Structure formats: structure tokens, C-alpha cells
Amino acid sequence: MNYKKLGNTNLDVSTICLGTMTWGEQNTQEEGFEQMDYALDQGVNFWDTAELYAVPPKAETFGHTEIIIGNWFKKTKKRDQVILASKVAGPMRAYLRGGGNNYGLDKMTEAVNDSLKRLQTDYIDLYQLHWPERNTNMFGRLGYEHKENGNWNKFEDVLGNLKRFVDDGKIREVGLSNETPWGVSKYLELSKDKNLPRMMSVQNPYSLLNRTYEVGLAEISIREEIGLLAYSPLASGYLSGKYRNNQIPKNSRIERDPNFWTRYAKPNTEKAVDAYYEIANKYDVNLAQMSLKFLEIQPFVTSVIIGATTMEQLKTNIESVNVNLSDDIIKEINNVQTIYPNPCP
């Protein structure tokens, strides 16, 4: 396994991060336990979850993933071997603390305390804001329309809330998710000027089908030591090749929840995936491993968050750290990006 520093902290996190959002929905607790056992044995010490999980989010599965992780901690007594990341949800439906914004002190306090209880731990290593409260583009939305909405909690107040949790020992570090260059920069500026907790990571989508992070945010990540935690690195499984030729495997995400994963059902998705598949075949490398390794070697990436519903997928994804990509492979990958630029932003 390979490791990098989380931001400018002294935490060495594995460059493969264990994603957990299917546990409690597509995966049982027993399957989640098996994944955690195997990942830790392979040197994966960095795990990511959220209060909102399992996904797709709904009232009956809200918090279930954290419960599964907490039960594993209780059973194995291995909490100290894991660098654990979780998230507080942005504006949400009524089943989560009455709905609306969630980054005010009262709701954040309830959120962090509930997560700690479900996770059966005294602290969370990395606590992230799942998505912005303000009106801004996220989750692949284009066509930005600016609206001056003053109802969201101001960044300085949010950082102040997080400082309370840090001072209380409930969280160690803080991070962002689904954030924009302006948002990242503003949080960093306020942290420095007001002596408030500093954001150490940005968890945004990044894959061979969506390299938009390279525009703007990549520079911030390197210059400010706030690395990317790349989520959806296989574009919800498209970059494993399993959906090629219009195939939809049984119990796959697309088969189970087709209306939730429309982000990747775009006109050039299939063409781009086929092109990457041909490169993988040419150089005798697994398509999923090639896709993951390309992300891992980027200097602005701290860790690549993998999600698997089977042990076979998990083993393949973790093994990607041992793949070597030649200059010729990287050149051909970049050529595909030129022909089909970011088909799934």
C-alpha cells in the first residue's frame, strides 16, 4: 500500500480509501465486516462514510452505514488502526433534523454526537461538510446562475462550530466535499485570518470521465496542501467496463436505482469507456485498475475512494496500487480526454 499526508497534518493515509456507502443498502453488515477485515489487512487505513449513508439516501437507511462500522469497531477493537472520515449533510429533507440547513451550531452538535454514537467511537479523524448550503453548482450541474441567498450559515460561523468539536476532542481534522474553488479558497482564508480549524481535504468527484477538478481546484490542492479525496473514481462502475454494450448486471447500481445514477448516462460515456477499454486491452492491464491508478499518481490527489459491492471488486480495486502506467499509456489516456472531454462532469 502507498501512503500520503492528509493535508499538512501528520496523518499518513492510504492512497486507497475504503468507501462504505453501499453498506446497509446493497451490502449487508456481514459483507461490510468482510470488506473492512480485508481492506485493513491490505494496509488500507483510511475509511470514508457519512451520516447520510446508505445511498441512495432515504429515511429508512439513514445512518445505517455508520452503525455497521460502529458494530465492527465494537467487535474487533481495532478503532485505533483506522483513520476514519465522516460527513455532516448539507441542506436535507425533513427526516434529517427537520430538514433545511445543517451547519448551524445546534444541528451540527446533534449531527456529530449522533455519528459518534452510531460509530461507537469517541472521535472522528476527519469530519467533512458533505455539500454547500449556499446556492452553487454541485453534483455535475452546469449553467451557474448566481443567487444572493443569505440564509446559509456563514463560513466563519461554521468553522467556529467545528473548532468547538476539535477543542472537545470529538473530531481531529476537518474537510470539504462537493466544493468549488471559491468555497475552498474562502475557507482557507478565514482559517488563517481567524485562527480557526483548517480544511485539510476536498472530497469531490474525479475520474477518467470527469477530470474537471484539474481546472482550478488542482492548483489549490497543491499550493495550499489540501489534497483531493477522489470519489466516484470508476464513475459508478462505468469504468470497470461492466456496462459496456448496453449490459446492466443484476443488482448493479444502475439496475437497482437507474433514476439516481443519471449523472453518468451521458451521450459520450459509452464511447469514452470503449476507448479506455481498448487502451487497457492493448497494454494488458485491468480497466478498473488503470482508471484508479491514473488518479492515484496525480500530485493533487491524496486518496482514491473505492466502493465495492463484492469481494472480487474490492480486491481488484485495492490491487490497483501495484499497477504501473507507462508514459505511453498515460499519453493515450490523455488523447481520449481530448476526443471526449469530460463526458460526465
Sequence and secondary structure as in RCSB ss.txt:
>XXXX:A:sequence
MNYKKLGNTNLDVSTICLGTMTWGEQNTQEEGFEQMDYALDQGVNFWDTAELYAVPPKAETFGHTEIIIGNWFKK
TKKRDQVILASKVAGPMRAYLRGGGNNYGLDKMTEAVNDSLKRLQTDYIDLYQLHWPERNTNMFGRLGYEHKENG
NWNKFEDVLGNLKRFVDDGKIREVGLSNETPWGVSKYLELSKDKNLPRMMSVQNPYSLLNRTYEVGLAEISIREE
IGLLAYSPLASGYLSGKYRNNQIPKNSRIERDPNFWTRYAKPNTEKAVDAYYEIANKYDVNLAQMSLKFLEIQPF
VTSVIIGATTMEQLKTNIESVNVNLSDDIIKEINNVQTIYPNPCP
>XXXX:A:secstr
  EEESTTSS EEESEEEE TTBTTTB HHHHHHHHHHHHHTT  EEE  TT SSS  TTTTTHHHHHHHHHHHH
H  GGG EEEEEE  SB TTTTTSB   SHHHHHHHHHHHHHHHT S EEEEEE S SSS   TT  S      T
TS  HHHHHHHHHHHHHTTSEEEEEEES  HHHHHHHHHHHHHHT   EEEEE B BTTB GGGTTHHHHHHHHT
 EEEEBSTTTTTGGGTTTGGG   TTSHHHH TTT GGG  TTHHHHHHHHHHHHHHTT  HHHHHHHHHHTSTT
EEEEEE  SSHHHHHHHHGGGG    HHHHHHHHHHHHHS  S  
